Amino acid sequence: MDIKLDLPSDLFDAEFTEAAFGRRVWELAVLELVRLRRLHEHEAQAMLGIGRWELVERMKAVGITPTEETFEELRGELERAIRAKNRR
């Protein structure tokens, strides 16, 4: 897919280039596809060319909960439910 944005050229300069902005928009698009479950985390990691923990940090920065944390949260809920049932 090729997306074209019509933005004023005076928004960009040597410190904030069109190319850098384009890379950031592309990264955010990939992360949004992860959020929407259209891409798996390992696919996003490969597309972005980054390590697992860097992906986790970028996901957290945009409000996406990484799989590890979701799993830990579910495991904690299950353990609490089992303890509560055993106390009865």
C-alpha positions as CSV (number, residue, x, y, z in Angstrom):
1,M,0.0,0.0,0.0
2,D,1.2,3.4,-0.8
3,I,-0.2,6.3,1.2
4,K,0.4,9.9,0.2
5,L,0.0,12.8,2.5
6,D,-0.4,16.4,1.3
7,L,1.4,18.4,3.9
8,P,3.0,21.9,3.7
9,S,6.7,21.6,2.9
10,D,7.6,24.3,5.4
11,L,6.8,21.9,8.3
12,F,10.1,20.1,7.6
13,D,13.6,21.3,7.9
14,A,17.1,19.8,8.6
15,E,16.1,18.9,12.2
16,F,12.7,17.4,11.2
17,T,12.9,15.9,7.8
18,E,10.2,14.5,5.6
19,A,12.0,11.2,5.6
20,A,12.2,11.0,9.4
21,F,8.5,11.9,9.6
22,G,7.6,9.2,7.0
23,R,9.5,6.5,9.0
24,R,7.7,7.5,12.1
25,V,4.3,7.4,10.4
26,W,5.2,4.0,9.0
27,E,6.2,2.7,12.4
28,L,2.9,4.0,14.0
29,A,1.0,2.3,11.2
30,V,2.7,-1.0,11.9
31,L,2.0,-0.7,15.6
32,E,-1.6,0.1,14.9
33,L,-1.9,-3.1,12.9
34,V,-0.6,-4.9,15.9
35,R,-3.2,-3.2,18.1
36,L,-5.9,-4.3,15.6
37,R,-4.5,-7.8,15.6
38,R,-3.8,-7.7,11.9
39,L,-0.1,-8.3,12.5
40,H,1.6,-10.5,15.2
41,E,4.2,-8.9,17.4
42,H,7.0,-11.0,15.9
43,E,5.9,-9.8,12.4
44,A,6.0,-6.1,13.5
45,Q,9.4,-6.7,15.1
46,A,10.8,-8.1,11.8
47,M,9.2,-5.3,9.8
48,L,10.6,-2.6,12.0
49,G,14.0,-4.3,12.3
50,I,14.2,-4.0,16.0
51,G,14.7,-6.3,19.0
52,R,11.9,-7.7,21.1
53,W,12.4,-5.4,24.1
54,E,12.6,-2.3,21.9
55,L,9.3,-3.4,20.3
56,V,7.8,-3.8,23.8
57,E,8.8,-0.3,24.7
58,R,7.4,1.2,21.5
59,M,4.1,-0.7,22.0
60,K,3.8,0.6,25.6
61,A,4.5,4.1,24.4
62,V,1.4,4.0,22.2
63,G,-0.8,2.2,24.7
64,I,-0.5,-1.4,23.4
65,T,-0.1,-4.1,26.1
66,P,2.5,-6.6,25.0
67,T,1.7,-10.3,25.0
68,E,3.9,-11.0,28.0
69,E,2.0,-8.6,30.2
70,T,-1.4,-9.8,29.0
71,F,-0.3,-13.4,29.8
72,E,0.9,-12.4,33.3
73,E,-2.3,-10.5,34.0
74,L,-4.4,-13.5,33.0
75,R,-2.3,-15.9,35.0
76,G,-2.6,-13.6,38.1
77,E,-6.4,-13.5,37.7
78,L,-6.6,-17.3,37.3
79,E,-4.4,-17.8,40.4
80,R,-6.6,-15.5,42.4
81,A,-9.7,-17.3,41.3
82,I,-8.2,-20.7,42.2
83,R,-7.2,-19.4,45.7
84,A,-10.7,-17.9,46.2
85,K,-12.3,-21.2,45.2
86,N,-10.0,-23.2,47.5
87,R,-10.9,-21.0,50.5
88,R,-14.6,-21.8,50.3
